[in-house]
Amino acid sequence: MDKAGLLQLPGRPEEQAWLRERLEVLTVREGIALDAAIQRHPAQDSTEVVSLLASLDEYEVLGGIQSYEDLGLYYLEETNARLLALRDYIDMDQLGRRYEKQHPGLFVGGCYVVYPEREQPEVYDGVTLPEPDYSWSLRLKLASSAVPEESLAPAVEAVRALGLQPVVYPSCYYENRHGYFAADDAQRAGDLQSAFADDTIAGVLAIRGGYGAHRLLPLLDLDAIARTPKLFCGYSDVTALHTAFNQCCGFVTFHTPMPSTEYYQPVDGYTAACLRRALFGPVEGPLENPEGMAMTALQSGSAAGLLCGGNLSLLCASLGTPWEIDTRGKLLFLEDIGEQTYRVDAMLTQLRNAGKFDDCAGVLLGAWTDCVPEYPERTLTLPEIFSELIVPAGKPVLSGLACGHTLPTMSLPLGARAAMDTELRRVEVLSR
């Protein structure tokens, strides 16, 4: 049952008002736990839903576990990691089923949710509504460049205005900067790892982009991050982390504006609505441009697949590394800022030569902010470059998606399944 269905259940007006407010700020992890709770104990009225919501911390969510084989591997890691070298000789499916018998639960949303020991938690008596739980907080994480001192406070307040409880990591403070980085690599990677390991943290919001996220990848324990999937938001340099989390950890991340680059000041209603959709759902549905901003078909056709991509420069930097962008059967999104047209040409040529356009199912082109030629009288235009380097692959191509280093901007769920149709000029996020 979705949020709308829960709000339609019979109950006291004060319960329904409490539910409406609570469901508005439901985190990704809480949503997965609630889905499992509802499937275990289908709610008949708002009283039962309130009780389930107030007991979500009793449900253990094991991220990145979608099958009994995954569950078996998790079991092995938890009980006898020394046997991991023999994993090819162990029936992981049976081991996972053994774990299920010991820890009954349900596969939901790419996770395994362990049921609480109590058959049906009764934390709400139907009279006194529980106090809101603010133990889940959205921590600000700085992956790349340092934030000027004067920008931090407005960024934090912008997050608070979204109804979230920000916690600022050491690498967000200007005094901890390391050259042009927010902090040294170990500090930045350690802060990010800690955020994913902390059960009180619902998500991680990159406070800005810049340069340096690629330096963190060798230092991160991606297997551990996969076990605790969380809301993760940002864009630009953060593309390196999006790609790693999508491909290596198996969860959806969000290409969104960031507190110290857009949200330290008021933004337009379209951008604000898109960000709230990314934070609180629902993710499924059409990805529509602002009114009056039409998409353009460069190559006709329709396609469906997982969304991938982000900043062109960062995707090119991933080539030849263990975290190289994988476009096979996917919809590839591209954007950039401040690159001369010949540089865009060079990077798209690199992607083409690496087979990324041949491999993908379709291409979505976003904003190309300040990507202008140094010598306009002797250059190729961006449409000409796209026509020569992307279109020949024969995949459907839509240009003009309102996403990237621009305002207004949509929030794009990378790693989610989506469909595109050039005739309808339509992009839609599908149910998984």
Order of alpha helices (4+ residues) and beta strands (2+ residues): alpha-alpha-alpha-alpha-beta-alpha-alpha-beta-beta-beta-alpha-beta-alpha-beta-alpha-beta-alpha-beta-alpha-beta-beta-beta-alpha-beta-alpha-alpha-beta-alpha-beta-beta-beta-beta
